[in-house]
Amino acid sequence: MQQPLTQEQLIQRYPLLKKLIQYQECAWFNPNSCSVQQALPYIGLNQRDIEEASERLQRFAPYLMAAFPETEPTQGIIESELVDIANMRTVLEQTESVSIPNLLLKKDSHLAIAGSIKARGGIYEVLTHAEKLAINNGLLNTSDDYSKLHSDTFKEFFSQYRIAVGSTGNLGLSIGIISAKLGFSVSVHMSADAKSWKKDLLRQHGATVIEYRSDYGVAVEQGRKESLSDPHCFFIDDENSTTLFLGYAVAGQRLKQQLATQGITADKSHPLFVYLPCGVGGAPGGVAFGLKMALGDHVHCIFAEPTHSPCMLLGVHTGLHDAIAVQDIGIDNQTAADGLAVGRASGFVGRAMERLIDGYYTVSDERLYRYLQALSEQENIQLEPSALAAMHGPVVLTGSSSDVLQYQKQFGLDATTMKNATHLVWATGGGMVPKEEMASYLNR
Ligand SMILES: *Cc1c(COP(=O)(O)O)cnc(C)c1O
C-alpha cells in the first residue's frame, strides 16, 4: 500500500491547502471540468433515473396533499419559488465593488414540510423505502391513489419498521418528520452542531433523537451501527445514497421550467451560474447533476463551503475524496453554518461529480452573518447561516482574480457574455428557524 502523504508533503504538492489551513477565503476552479456527455459515464446514473424519481414523487403527491395540507397549493409537489433579489444585488455591487447583471434566489429555504433543501432528498428517500415495503407486502400498486397511505392501516404496517439517519440537523428534520407521519419508528443521530430547536421539533413529531458531543461523521457512524444490528431498520446513508441524490436531482427539470416561465434563457451567450452550499455534498451534488442534465453545459455549478469546513474542496482538489478530512490538516470544522459542518465529504458525490462541478470557494462565518442581515434588510427574506454561503458566489465569479479570469477563458466567457449572465443563489435553509433564534442571527 502507498504511504499516505504527510501534511508537509500534501501542502507542497497542493499549495492551496496553505490558505485552507489559515482559514483564508479562497476559490478553486476545476481544470478537469468537462461536458455532461463526457462526464456521464463516470456518474453511473442517467436521465431515466431522474425521470423515475420525478414519477415517484408524482405518485406520492396525493399522499403528501392529504398528510401535509400545506402542500395543497402545489398539488402535493414540494417545490420552491425562484425570485429576483435586485435590492440585494445592488448592495452586493456597492459593498464588494463588482457588477452583477442578474441575481436570483431559489428559495429551498421555504420548501414545505422541512424548510430546507433536505425536503427534496430526505423525503424522497423515505417515500421510496415506504413504497417498496408496501408493494412487496402486497398492500400497494403503483397505479393506486397513494392518499390511501394516509390511514391507520398503513401507519400500523409501517410501525413494524424503523428508519435511522445521522445528521447535523436539517436532514434529520426532514427524515424524522416524514417517517413519523408515515408511521415508522425513526431515530435521528444528531451531531454536536445540531441546534436544540431542531431536536425539540423532532421529538414533538415523535422521533427519537440521539445526541452526540462529536461531529457529523460520528453521528452517521453510530446511526449506521445501530441499523446493522436490526434487520427491520433502514439506514439512510447521507454519505453514499444514490436515492437521496436522485431526489435532489429532480430540481433540475423543475428549475428549467421556472426559468422558461420567467423568460430567462440559459445558453452559450447567456450562461447561468448556480451557487450551492455544500456540506457532505449530497444535496448540492444531486441538484447540480439535475441542473446539468436539464440545462446542459451552459449552467455552471459552483460549491460554497465555510472556511472552517472545506471538506469537498479538500477532497476533490487533492483527489483523496473521503480518504481525507479537514481535521487531518488541522482545520477545526467549527462553523456557524451548522448545515455545512462536515469534515469529510461524500466519496460517492466527489468521485461521481468531480468533472461537473466547475468551481469551489470558501466563506468566513463573519461574511455569512453580514449577508444574512443584508438579505433580511433588503428583501425581507430570512435564511439560516449555511444558506448564505451561496450569496458570495456572484461576488467571486464577477470579480477579477486571476483564477476567475482563467476560468472565464477556459469556457470562452468573454466580457459581453458575462454581462448577459444570470447568477442564481441556492438558498438551502432557514424557513423553520424560530423567531428568537433568527433574532439572535440578525443581532450579531
Ligand atoms: C444539508 C444542508 C446543505 C448541504 O447539503 P449536503 O448534502 O450536506 O452537502 C446546505 N445547506 C443547508 C441549510 C443544509 O441543511
The ligand as an SDF file (V2000), in Angstrom:
LIG
                    3D

 15 15  0  0  0  0  0  0  0  0999 V2000
  -27.6150   19.9090    4.3640 C   0  0  0  0  0  0  0  0  0  0  0  0
  -27.5200   21.3150    4.0120 C   0  0  0  0  0  0  0  0  0  0  0  0
  -26.6840   21.7730    2.9910 C   0  0  0  0  0  0  0  0  0  0  0  0
  -25.7270   20.9020    2.2240 C   0  0  0  0  0  0  0  0  0  0  0  0
  -26.1660   19.6250    1.8850 O   0  0  0  0  0  0  0  0  0  0  0  0
  -25.1450   18.4130    1.9010 P   0  0  0  0  0  0  0  0  0  0  0  0
  -25.8890   17.2880    1.3170 O   0  0  0  0  0  0  0  0  0  0  0  0
  -24.7750   18.1600    3.3300 O   0  0  0  0  0  0  0  0  0  0  0  0
  -23.9620   18.8290    1.1230 O   0  0  0  0  0  0  0  0  0  0  0  0
  -26.6950   23.1310    2.7220 C   0  0  0  0  0  0  0  0  0  0  0  0
  -27.4460   23.9790    3.4100 N   0  0  0  0  0  0  0  0  0  0  0  0
  -28.2820   23.5910    4.3830 C   0  0  0  0  0  0  0  0  0  0  0  0
  -29.1000   24.5900    5.0990 C   0  0  0  0  0  0  0  0  0  0  0  0
  -28.3380   22.2490    4.7230 C   0  0  0  0  0  0  0  0  0  0  0  0
  -29.1550   21.8610    5.6990 O   0  0  0  0  0  0  0  0  0  0  0  0
  1  2  1  0
  2  3  1  0
  2 14  2  0
  3  4  1  0
  3 10  2  0
  4  5  1  0
  5  6  1  0
  6  7  2  0
  6  8  1  0
  6  9  1  0
 10 11  1  0
 11 12  2  0
 12 13  1  0
 12 14  1  0
 14 15  1  0
M  END
$$$$
